[in-house]
Amino acid sequence: MYCSNCGKELEDDALFCQECGQEVERAPNEVLDRKTGRRNMYFIIGIVVGLVVVVFAAIFLSVQNKKVTEEKTDVSEKIQQEEQNGKTAEDTEDGEVSAEKSVEDEYIFPHSDTEYLTDAQLETLTKEELEIARNEILARCGRVYTDEKYKAYFEGKSWYKGVKAAEEFDAAYDNELNDVEKANVTLIKKYENAFKLKNMTRKYYQDILQEYQRAESEMFLGSQEEYPHVNPLLFQYYGGEGEENPLYYSLVDLSGDGVPELFIAQIYGEGAEEYSILELYGYADGKSRQLEVEVDSEFMSLSEAGSAWIGDRVQYVICEDRLIRETSSSGAAENTVIYYELSENDVKMEMKKGAASSADIWDGDEMEIFYSTLENDGQFGEEITGEEYFEIEEDYLPKDDIEWHRLSELTWD
């Protein structure tokens, strides 16, 4: 192509003549093609650059995702490893091993060897849980169990090490347990006995106790004929005084046959040592019945034997060796002490031994006291000294471990 002004040969893409400066004239299509070519070139360059950016971005995100995944995997593996080692995240921070907690979970009371138990901890436990809680104190001290129930249970615990035979362990009980453990065993037994007591009252004496409860709720002002099991003297002498003289009951296996006898009593003073039995019942031939005491070779209920003085001048208490002691007084002139034991038929209390003291008064101011044994026909036996009389009076001491329960608080749910 040549310049139209000076004829100088021009380059293909020249816009002006390099010789004369004349503008180069071009056809319209030629100009358009050049512009379009440049745009296409820029578009292609933009696409290439964009692809490069996308590729690099994808590579970057892939690397980051891989890094995050690896970090999560590391954390997960770390947690899994800690769990396998018996550690929790908190234990790891504190440097504590949760294996100890796992062992604690095997106990009902993991610290019953060092911490005193409370009523609140025991009152919601079942009978079975109480039994396990008491025995785990002994098991922790190494007692061997042969009973299959406890043997299987404790041998399934990682902490159990049975090293001392039951007979040997029980014989050295006071030395095997510390003071905290002994106190906890005693408290648990209290709640175990409460279960046992309620079950036995239902099984043997529910009707009798419910009858006494109803009579007491009426303060013994109701008709005595409606309450055939209740001591009639309560209606005669204690009517209207129910709040001041509440009734108590206790179950004691006086005969030693595994079936307890029922005792209805009134307690005097603040403690439970001063009480008098108002009536007693046994269980024989599949039913409950009043026990009778031997008086002058005849057998009668306590209400009949005590006449109007029961709980006042005639007092019945439970003594050691499964005996009932009666002490009575007719004033300064005469006093007697009699011990009864349950006969083989478990329905009668037979006299075992007795003594009496009586006084002769003459000349208005002189008194001589005579002491003698007492026969079961009510007659004086051989003469004894005052010292011998008081020895008989203290021959069998009252039991000091009787648990009396307020009759009005007994529930049947």
Summary of the structure (lengths in Angstrom):
residues: 413
radius of gyration: 50.0
end to end distance: 122.9
largest distance: 187.7
contacts: 1079
relative contact order: 0.06
helix: 42%
strand: 23%
